[in-house]
Amino acid sequence: MNAKHFTSVPLDKSYRLMNHGPTVLVSAQHDGVVNVMAAAWACVLDFGQTPKVTVVLDKVTRTRELIEADGMFALQLPTKAMATLTVNVGTDSAKDVPDKLARYGVTTFTAPGSDVPLVEGCVGWLLCKLVPEMHNQQTYDLFIGDVIAAWADERVFRDGRWHFDEVPDDLRTIHHVAGGQFFTSGAAVQG
């Protein structure tokens, strides 16, 4: 993470960080255990005064266990430069590969006032408080989070908008299709 580019995003604009449908990295911690996983099924649920997001987390994941225990998590937007890392942390479970973060070179940091790990190198971060909905979580693996803080890399997201046309391709967000294949965010088109 380049701290000089890490800037706060107003909550009423935070939904725009995910409105273009990117793959996300989900991170959480509890009792000294930190984990990061990839998720392709995440979206904005509400962009009101308290924005809400959803993410699907399988019952077998360590990250899900951490979120259920701690009640906090982060969604972050990896870049083209992070595609291999994203596949690796999404493929290997911390239950089977306990050192996966070290193995794949995942570096985390925390924002002021939070102990939720954020992944370095991403271009957007949403800090979320779990909205417990046990039926949705158990039946559909669907988790809801209130976005309580958001940040972005100001080279790519500023003034409430993405600026992908102005940055190198490696800073574009990735969108998972299947089998480890991604598309990157493309050129802006004004409608």
PyMOL commands that set and color helices and strands:
alter all, ss='L'
color gray80, all
select helices_A, chain A and resi 3-5+11-17+62-70+80-91+100-103+134-140+164-166+169-171
alter helices_A, ss='H'
color red, helices_A
select strands_A, chain A and resi 6-8+24-30+33-39+42-46+52-56+72-76+108-109+118-119+124-131+142-153+157-158+161-162+174-178+181-184
alter strands_A, ss='S'
color yellow, strands_A
deselect
rebuild
show_as cartoon
